Amino acid sequence: MSSEISDAAPPAAARGRSRPTGEQLMIGVFVAVPFLALLAAVPLAWRHGLSPVDLTLAVAFYLVSGLGITVGFHRHFTHGSFKARRPLRIALALAGSLAVQGPLITWVADHRKHHRYSDRDGDPHSPWRYGHSPRALAKGMLYAHLGWLFETEHASPRAYAPDLVRDRALMLISRRFGLLVLASLALPALLGGALSWSWQGALTALFWAGPVRICLVHHVTWSINSICHATGSRPFRSRDRSGNVWWLAPLSFGESWHNLHHADPTSARHGVLPGQLDASARLIRWFERLGWAYDVRWPDHRRHAARREPDADSRVGGERAGADRARADAAGVSGPVRPPRG
């Protein structure tokens, strides 16, 4: 499986063009409903708590959908960090779709475009889009977190994900995304009702393992786009401003070791330094031992050693911002992402 971008990929597109109104409304529902559910979850949990069934289902669906994104959508389908037997490949596509972050092939195309133009003109979601001042960065963080979902047109799947477009099963899964969204809500309700043998159990399981869980997965994923491109340690040289954010690692299953990922995008492990937890890499290792995954691209420590920064604790921001900016400029990241003309 190739993760290369087609030569037909266009240059950085003009950004700032809004999606059609109907599409914006649909995205707004997918963003707002889970967030409102999370807000309601705080007083509900305080007053009534969570049943063991609700907690178990919420954690289980968080694991399945979250790892479906990190191991499936990201490391396998986007970057080709490992090859998968056909049943595992289909299972990862379905599991990632349960996270309700968009159709598989659209997700992959957008992410490959992000890597092609990371923190430069053409990046779909750079927090440096508006400049380097505190106000500009705050505006850029909001844009990189979720604003881009409404304002930026999707990358062309045929240009950025031709390998997936040619796979009929994956195309079918992408086209049936709406049904998989319903499944992401219906499965917790069905399991909750069956395990508690009550309508109330079905409704509470739907709430906790449905929109509340979806909201948590959404914002953890989006935090990689925003937080991990605005701050964090940068022990490895990369051509952008990606950083490692340690406290996001457990929730993101190792995705927040983002500096190494941008320094070596096809590596199956992102947390390569001592003490860096990477649950996604551990799962890939289990798949490899079972024979379900093969040709895994494990870290090449000699290559990584050559990419180490002299000051491994350098950070994006604060007193190091100027030095980081100079390194980025030397690598071809020429200042902030320019806002659209006109």
C-alpha positions as CSV (number, residue, x, y, z in Angstrom):
1,M,0.0,0.0,0.0
2,S,1.5,3.3,-1.0
3,S,0.9,6.5,1.0
4,E,2.6,8.7,-1.6
5,I,0.8,11.8,-2.9
6,S,0.0,11.7,-6.6
7,D,2.0,13.9,-8.9
8,A,-1.4,15.4,-9.9
9,A,-1.7,17.0,-6.5
10,P,-2.4,20.7,-7.0
11,P,-0.3,23.5,-5.5
12,A,-1.5,25.1,-2.3
13,A,-5.1,26.1,-2.9
14,A,-6.6,29.4,-2.0
15,R,-8.1,29.0,1.4
16,G,-10.9,30.8,3.2
17,R,-13.7,29.7,0.9
18,S,-16.6,28.4,2.9
19,R,-18.2,25.1,2.3
20,P,-21.8,25.0,1.0
21,T,-24.4,26.1,3.6
22,G,-25.9,22.6,3.9
23,E,-22.5,21.0,4.5
24,Q,-21.7,23.7,7.1
25,L,-25.0,22.9,9.0
26,M,-24.3,19.2,9.0
27,I,-20.7,19.8,10.3
28,G,-22.1,22.1,12.9
29,V,-24.5,19.4,14.1
30,F,-21.6,16.9,14.3
31,V,-19.5,19.4,16.3
32,A,-22.2,21.0,18.5
33,V,-24.3,18.0,19.6
34,P,-21.5,16.0,21.1
35,F,-20.1,19.1,22.8
36,L,-23.5,20.0,24.3
37,A,-23.7,16.4,25.5
38,L,-20.4,16.7,27.2
39,L,-21.5,19.9,29.0
40,A,-24.7,18.1,30.2
41,A,-22.6,15.1,31.3
42,V,-20.9,17.1,34.1
43,P,-24.0,17.8,36.2
44,L,-25.5,14.4,35.3
45,A,-22.4,12.6,36.5
46,W,-22.3,14.7,39.7
47,R,-26.0,14.0,40.5
48,H,-26.4,10.4,39.3
49,G,-23.0,9.0,38.6
50,L,-22.3,6.4,35.9
51,S,-23.4,2.8,36.0
52,P,-20.7,0.2,35.5
53,V,-22.3,-0.7,32.2
54,D,-22.3,2.9,31.0
55,L,-18.6,3.4,32.0
56,T,-17.5,0.1,30.5
57,L,-19.2,0.9,27.2
58,A,-18.0,4.5,27.1
59,V,-14.4,3.3,27.6
60,A,-14.7,0.4,25.1
61,F,-16.1,2.6,22.4
62,Y,-13.5,5.3,23.1
63,L,-10.7,2.7,22.7
64,V,-12.2,1.2,19.5
65,S,-13.0,4.4,17.8
66,G,-9.9,6.3,19.0
67,L,-7.5,3.5,18.0
68,G,-9.4,3.2,14.8
69,I,-8.3,6.7,14.1
70,T,-4.7,6.5,15.3
71,V,-3.8,3.0,14.1
72,G,-6.2,2.8,11.2
73,F,-6.9,6.1,9.6
74,H,-3.6,7.7,10.5
75,R,-0.7,5.3,10.7
76,H,-2.0,2.6,8.3
77,F,-4.1,4.3,5.7
78,T,-2.5,7.8,5.6
79,H,1.2,6.9,6.1
80,G,1.5,3.2,5.3
81,S,3.4,2.6,8.5
82,F,2.4,-1.1,8.2
83,K,0.6,-3.4,5.9
84,A,-2.5,-5.2,7.1
85,R,-4.3,-8.4,6.1
86,R,-7.6,-7.7,4.4
87,P,-9.9,-8.5,7.4
88,L,-7.8,-6.2,9.7
89,R,-7.8,-3.5,7.0
90,I,-11.6,-3.5,6.8
91,A,-11.9,-3.6,10.6
92,L,-9.7,-0.6,11.0
93,A,-11.7,1.4,8.4
94,L,-14.9,0.6,10.2
95,A,-13.5,1.3,13.7
96,G,-12.1,4.7,12.7
97,S,-15.4,5.6,11.1
98,L,-17.1,5.2,14.5
99,A,-15.1,8.2,15.7
100,V,-17.4,10.4,13.4
101,Q,-14.6,12.5,12.0
102,G,-15.6,12.2,8.4
103,P,-15.4,9.5,5.7
104,L,-12.1,7.5,5.6
105,I,-10.9,8.7,2.2
106,T,-11.7,12.3,2.9
107,W,-9.9,12.1,6.2
108,V,-6.8,10.6,4.6
109,A,-6.7,13.1,1.8
110,D,-6.9,16.0,4.1
111,H,-4.2,14.6,6.3
112,R,-1.8,13.9,3.5
113,K,-2.3,17.5,2.3
114,H,-1.5,18.7,5.8
115,H,1.8,16.8,5.7
116,R,2.7,18.2,2.2
117,Y,2.2,21.8,3.3
118,S,2.6,21.5,7.1
119,D,2.6,25.0,8.7
120,R,2.9,26.6,5.3
121,D,0.5,28.1,2.8
122,G,-1.8,25.2,1.8
123,D,-1.9,23.5,5.2
124,P,-5.6,22.9,5.9
125,H,-5.2,23.6,9.6
126,S,-2.1,25.4,10.8
127,P,-2.4,27.4,14.0
128,W,0.2,29.8,12.5
129,R,-2.1,30.8,9.7
130,Y,-2.6,34.4,11.0
131,G,0.9,35.2,12.3
132,H,3.0,34.9,15.5
133,S,1.5,37.5,17.8
134,P,-0.4,36.2,20.9
135,R,-3.7,37.4,19.4
136,A,-2.9,35.9,16.0
137,L,-1.9,32.6,17.5
138,A,-5.1,32.4,19.6
139,K,-7.1,33.0,16.5
140,G,-5.1,30.4,14.6
141,M,-5.4,27.8,17.4
142,L,-9.2,28.1,17.2
143,Y,-9.0,27.8,13.4
144,A,-6.7,24.8,13.6
145,H,-8.8,23.1,16.2
146,L,-12.2,23.2,14.4
147,G,-12.6,26.3,12.4
148,W,-11.0,24.7,9.3
149,L,-13.8,22.2,9.3
150,F,-16.2,24.9,8.1
151,E,-14.0,27.1,6.0
152,T,-11.7,24.8,4.0
153,E,-12.6,22.7,1.0
154,H,-11.6,19.1,1.3
155,A,-8.4,17.9,-0.4
156,S,-9.0,16.0,-3.6
157,P,-9.1,12.2,-2.9
158,R,-8.0,11.4,-6.4
159,A,-4.9,13.6,-6.0
160,Y,-4.1,12.8,-2.4
161,A,-5.5,9.3,-1.8
162,P,-5.5,7.5,-5.2
163,D,-4.5,4.2,-3.6
164,L,-7.6,4.2,-1.5
165,V,-9.9,5.4,-4.3
166,R,-8.9,2.3,-6.2
167,D,-10.0,0.1,-3.3
168,R,-13.7,-0.7,-3.8
169,A,-14.3,-1.9,-0.3
170,L,-12.8,1.3,1.2
171,M,-14.7,3.5,-1.2
172,L,-17.9,1.7,-0.1
173,I,-17.1,2.3,3.6
174,S,-16.4,6.0,2.8
175,R,-19.7,6.4,0.9
176,R,-21.6,4.7,3.8
177,F,-20.3,7.1,6.4
178,G,-23.8,8.2,7.4
179,L,-24.8,4.6,8.2
180,L,-21.6,4.2,10.3
181,V,-22.5,7.4,12.2
182,L,-25.8,5.8,13.1
183,A,-24.0,2.6,14.1
184,S,-21.7,4.6,16.3
185,L,-24.9,5.7,18.3
186,A,-27.0,2.6,17.9
187,L,-24.5,0.0,19.0
188,P,-24.0,1.5,22.5
189,A,-27.8,1.8,23.0
190,L,-28.4,-1.8,21.9
191,L,-25.6,-3.1,24.1
192,G,-26.7,-1.0,27.0
193,G,-30.2,-2.1,26.7
194,A,-29.2,-5.8,26.4
195,L,-26.9,-5.7,29.4
196,S,-29.2,-3.8,31.7
197,W,-32.4,-5.3,30.2
198,S,-34.1,-1.8,30.4
199,W,-34.9,1.2,28.2
200,Q,-33.2,3.4,30.7
201,G,-30.0,1.4,30.3
202,A,-30.2,1.8,26.6
203,L,-30.7,5.6,26.8
204,T,-27.9,6.1,29.4
205,A,-25.5,4.0,27.4
206,L,-26.4,5.9,24.2
207,F,-25.6,9.2,26.0
208,W,-22.3,8.2,27.6
209,A,-20.9,5.9,24.9
210,G,-22.4,7.9,22.1
211,P,-22.2,11.7,21.9
212,V,-20.1,12.2,25.1
213,R,-17.5,9.7,23.9
214,I,-17.6,11.1,20.4
215,C,-16.9,14.6,21.8
216,L,-13.9,13.4,23.7
217,V,-12.4,11.6,20.7
218,H,-13.1,14.7,18.5
219,H,-11.3,17.2,20.7
220,V,-8.3,14.9,21.5
221,T,-7.8,14.4,17.8
222,W,-8.2,18.1,17.0
223,S,-5.8,19.0,19.8
224,I,-3.1,17.3,17.8
225,N,-3.8,19.8,15.0
226,S,-3.9,22.8,17.2
227,I,-1.9,22.4,20.5
228,C,0.8,20.1,19.0
229,H,1.6,22.6,16.3
230,A,1.8,25.6,18.6
231,T,3.7,24.3,21.6
232,G,5.7,21.4,23.0
233,S,9.3,20.1,22.9
234,R,11.0,19.6,19.6
235,P,13.8,17.1,20.1
236,F,13.9,16.3,16.3
237,R,14.4,18.5,13.3
238,S,11.3,18.9,11.1
239,R,10.3,21.4,8.5
240,D,7.4,22.7,10.5
241,R,6.5,23.7,14.1
242,S,5.2,20.3,15.4
243,G,5.9,19.6,19.0
244,N,5.6,16.9,21.6
245,V,2.9,17.4,24.3
246,W,3.4,14.7,27.0
247,W,0.0,15.1,28.8
248,L,-2.0,14.4,25.6
249,A,-0.2,11.1,25.0
250,P,-2.4,8.8,27.1
251,L,-5.6,10.2,25.7
252,S,-4.4,10.3,22.1
253,F,-2.8,6.8,22.3
254,G,0.7,8.3,21.5
255,E,-0.3,10.7,18.7
256,S,0.9,13.7,20.7
257,W,4.6,12.7,20.2
258,H,4.0,14.8,17.2
259,N,7.5,16.2,16.6
260,L,8.9,12.7,15.8
261,H,5.9,12.0,13.6
262,H,6.6,15.0,11.4
263,A,10.3,14.3,11.4
264,D,9.7,10.6,10.3
265,P,6.0,10.4,9.2
266,T,6.0,6.7,8.2
267,S,7.3,5.4,11.5
268,A,4.9,3.1,13.2
269,R,6.0,4.4,16.6
270,H,5.7,8.0,17.5
271,G,7.0,7.8,21.1
272,V,10.6,6.7,20.4
273,L,12.3,8.3,23.4
274,P,12.5,6.7,26.9
275,G,9.2,7.0,28.9
276,Q,7.1,8.0,25.9
277,L,3.9,5.9,26.0
278,D,2.5,5.0,22.6
279,A,-0.5,2.7,22.9
280,S,-1.0,2.8,19.1
281,A,2.5,1.3,18.5
282,R,1.9,-1.4,21.1
283,L,-1.3,-2.4,19.3
284,I,0.5,-2.5,16.0
285,R,3.1,-4.7,17.6
286,W,0.4,-7.1,18.8
287,F,-1.1,-7.2,15.3
288,E,2.4,-8.0,13.9
289,R,2.9,-10.9,16.4
290,L,-0.5,-12.3,15.4
291,G,0.4,-12.1,11.8
292,W,-2.3,-9.6,11.0
293,A,0.1,-6.8,10.3
294,Y,3.4,-7.1,8.4
295,D,6.2,-4.9,6.8
296,V,5.9,-2.7,9.9
297,R,8.1,0.4,9.7
298,W,9.6,0.4,13.1
299,P,11.9,3.4,14.1
300,D,15.4,3.6,12.7
301,H,17.3,4.9,15.7
302,R,20.4,5.8,13.6
303,R,18.3,7.9,11.4
304,H,16.6,9.5,14.3
305,A,19.9,10.2,16.0
306,A,20.9,12.2,12.9
307,R,17.8,14.3,13.2
308,R,18.2,15.1,16.9
309,E,18.3,18.8,17.7
310,P,21.4,20.0,19.6
311,D,19.1,21.3,22.3
312,A,16.6,18.4,22.7
313,D,14.4,20.5,25.0
314,S,13.9,23.4,22.6
315,R,10.3,24.6,22.5
316,V,8.1,26.4,20.1
317,G,7.1,29.6,21.8
318,G,8.5,31.7,24.7
319,E,12.1,32.8,24.5
320,R,12.8,30.1,21.9
321,A,10.3,31.3,19.3
322,G,12.8,33.3,17.4
323,A,15.3,30.5,17.0
324,D,12.6,28.1,16.1
325,R,11.2,30.5,13.5
326,A,14.7,30.9,12.0
327,R,15.1,27.1,11.7
328,A,11.7,26.8,10.1
329,D,12.5,29.6,7.6
330,A,15.8,27.8,6.8
331,A,13.8,24.6,6.1
332,G,11.4,26.4,3.8
333,V,8.7,27.4,6.2
334,S,8.7,31.1,5.3
335,G,6.8,32.8,8.1
336,P,3.1,32.5,8.9
337,V,0.6,30.9,6.7
338,R,-0.7,33.8,4.6
339,P,-4.4,34.6,4.8
340,P,-6.2,34.4,1.5
341,R,-6.1,37.4,-0.8
342,G,-9.2,39.4,-1.5
